[in-house]
């Protein structure tokens, strides 16, 4: 929920209050300050800066979103439900930069984790299929499109239309 700069600022305030409270022998309150420092660290490791990056991404400020996502030093330490969303956002940022190879890699990883909704999961699969079609890897694209069929009744009409267009594109190139 915070950027790293904000976490550092808040952590510094709690650390200074910890020193003052220990100096004044207020150990109960100092333990609260220490607990808050630990919670800030835990929040960084498990949640990262995803909320801020998500807002920037949805406001189409992709450069800021990428900078905010790069503040997460170890994405593999994120919570399971956050790791997929991190990869999904990084895939979107790479797609905007037209770095299709990295976008494909991030979307493949995102599809392996739980995302916010079925639509996001299907979107990750569709992005991998679309990039695979662009690169001429039609078998891989077809395999990823088959994975979307499990969720066919839960996705919206727009996504179904995109999937059918990708199926048509694959048929056109296989002839």
C-alpha positions as CSV (number, residue, x, y, z in Angstrom):
1,X,0.0,0.0,0.0
2,X,3.0,2.3,0.4
3,X,6.0,3.1,-1.8
4,X,9.4,2.2,-0.4
5,X,10.1,5.9,0.3
6,X,6.9,6.1,2.4
7,X,7.8,2.9,4.2
8,X,11.2,4.2,5.0
9,X,9.8,7.5,6.3
10,X,7.3,5.7,8.6
11,X,9.8,3.2,9.7
12,X,12.2,6.0,10.6
13,X,9.6,7.7,12.7
14,X,8.8,4.4,14.5
15,X,12.5,3.7,15.0
16,X,13.1,7.2,16.5
17,X,10.1,6.7,18.8
18,X,11.4,3.3,19.8
19,X,14.7,4.9,20.9
20,X,12.9,7.6,22.8
21,X,10.5,5.2,24.5
22,X,13.3,2.8,25.5
23,X,15.3,5.7,26.9
24,X,12.3,6.7,29.0
25,X,11.7,3.1,30.2
26,X,8.3,2.8,28.5
27,X,8.8,-0.8,27.4
28,X,5.2,-1.5,26.6
29,X,5.0,1.3,24.1
30,X,8.4,0.6,22.7
31,X,7.3,-2.9,21.9
32,X,4.4,-1.5,20.0
33,X,6.8,0.7,18.0
34,X,9.0,-2.4,17.3
35,X,6.0,-4.3,16.2
36,X,5.1,-1.6,13.8
37,X,8.6,-1.7,12.3
38,X,8.3,-5.4,11.9
39,X,4.9,-5.1,10.3
40,X,6.2,-2.5,7.8
41,X,8.9,-4.9,6.8
42,X,6.6,-7.8,6.5
43,X,4.2,-5.8,4.4
44,X,7.0,-4.9,2.1
45,X,8.0,-8.5,1.7
46,X,4.5,-9.9,1.2
47,X,2.6,-7.0,-0.5
48,X,5.3,-4.9,-2.1
49,X,4.3,-1.7,-3.9
50,X,1.6,-3.4,-6.0
51,X,-1.3,-1.2,-4.9
52,X,0.5,2.0,-5.9
53,X,1.8,0.4,-9.2
54,X,-1.7,-0.8,-10.0
55,X,-3.2,2.6,-9.6
56,X,-0.5,4.0,-11.9
57,X,-1.0,1.3,-14.4
58,X,-4.7,1.8,-14.6
59,X,-4.1,5.6,-15.0
60,X,-1.9,4.6,-18.0
61,X,1.2,6.0,-16.4
62,X,3.3,3.0,-17.5
63,X,6.7,4.5,-16.7
64,X,5.8,5.2,-13.1
65,X,4.2,1.8,-12.8
66,X,7.4,0.2,-14.0
67,X,9.5,2.2,-11.6
68,X,7.2,1.4,-8.7
69,X,7.2,-2.3,-9.6
70,X,11.0,-2.3,-9.8
71,X,11.1,-1.2,-6.1
72,X,10.1,-4.8,-5.4
73,X,13.6,-6.4,-5.1
74,X,12.5,-10.0,-4.7
75,X,9.1,-10.7,-6.4
76,X,9.4,-14.4,-5.5
77,X,8.9,-13.4,-1.8
78,X,5.5,-11.8,-2.5
79,X,2.4,-13.5,-1.2
80,X,1.0,-16.1,-3.7
81,X,-2.0,-14.0,-4.6
82,X,0.3,-10.9,-5.1
83,X,3.0,-12.6,-7.2
84,X,0.5,-13.3,-10.0
85,X,-0.7,-9.8,-10.1
86,X,2.9,-8.5,-10.1
87,X,3.7,-10.6,-13.1
88,X,0.4,-9.5,-14.8
89,X,1.3,-5.8,-14.3
90,X,4.9,-6.3,-15.5
91,X,3.6,-8.1,-18.5
92,X,1.3,-5.2,-19.3
93,X,4.2,-2.7,-18.9
94,X,6.4,-4.8,-21.2
95,X,3.6,-5.0,-23.7
96,X,3.2,-1.2,-23.7
97,X,7.0,-0.9,-24.3
98,X,6.5,-3.5,-27.1
99,X,9.0,-5.9,-25.4
100,X,7.0,-8.9,-26.5
101,X,9.5,-11.5,-25.3
102,X,9.5,-10.2,-21.7
103,X,5.8,-9.6,-21.8
104,X,5.2,-13.2,-22.8
105,X,7.4,-14.5,-20.0
106,X,5.6,-12.4,-17.4
107,X,2.2,-13.4,-18.6
108,X,3.2,-17.1,-18.6
109,X,4.2,-16.7,-14.9
110,X,1.1,-14.8,-14.1
111,X,-1.1,-17.5,-15.5
112,X,0.4,-20.0,-13.0
113,X,-0.7,-17.9,-9.9
114,X,-4.2,-16.9,-8.7
115,X,-5.2,-13.5,-10.0
116,X,-7.9,-11.1,-9.0
117,X,-10.5,-12.6,-11.2
118,X,-11.1,-15.3,-13.8
119,X,-11.1,-12.5,-16.4
120,X,-7.6,-11.5,-15.5
121,X,-6.4,-15.1,-15.6
122,X,-8.0,-15.6,-19.1
123,X,-6.5,-12.3,-20.2
124,X,-3.0,-13.5,-19.2
125,X,-3.5,-16.7,-21.2
126,X,-4.9,-14.7,-24.2
127,X,-1.9,-12.3,-24.1
128,X,0.5,-15.3,-24.3
129,X,-1.5,-16.8,-27.2
130,X,-1.5,-13.4,-29.0
131,X,2.2,-12.9,-28.6
132,X,2.9,-16.5,-29.7
133,X,0.8,-15.9,-32.9
134,X,2.9,-12.8,-33.6
135,X,6.0,-14.8,-33.2
136,X,4.7,-17.6,-35.4
137,X,4.4,-20.2,-32.7
138,X,0.9,-21.4,-33.5
139,X,1.1,-24.6,-31.5
140,X,1.9,-22.8,-28.3
141,X,-0.9,-20.2,-29.0
142,X,-3.4,-23.0,-29.6
143,X,-2.4,-24.7,-26.3
144,X,-2.9,-21.5,-24.3
145,X,-6.2,-20.9,-26.0
146,X,-7.3,-24.4,-25.0
147,X,-6.6,-23.5,-21.4
148,X,-9.1,-20.6,-21.7
149,X,-11.9,-23.0,-22.5
150,X,-12.1,-24.2,-18.9
151,X,-13.4,-20.7,-18.0
152,X,-15.6,-20.2,-21.0
153,X,-18.9,-19.8,-19.1
154,X,-17.3,-17.3,-16.6
155,X,-15.8,-14.8,-19.1
156,X,-17.4,-11.8,-20.7
157,X,-18.5,-11.5,-24.4
158,X,-15.6,-9.2,-25.3
159,X,-13.0,-11.8,-24.1
160,X,-14.9,-14.6,-26.0
161,X,-14.7,-12.4,-29.1
162,X,-11.0,-12.0,-28.8
163,X,-10.5,-15.7,-28.2
164,X,-12.5,-16.5,-31.3
165,X,-10.5,-14.0,-33.4
166,X,-7.3,-15.6,-32.2
167,X,-8.7,-19.1,-33.2
168,X,-9.5,-17.7,-36.6
169,X,-6.0,-16.3,-36.9
170,X,-4.5,-19.7,-36.1
171,X,-6.7,-21.4,-38.6
172,X,-5.7,-18.9,-41.3
173,X,-2.0,-19.4,-40.8
174,X,-2.2,-23.2,-40.5
175,X,-3.7,-23.6,-44.0
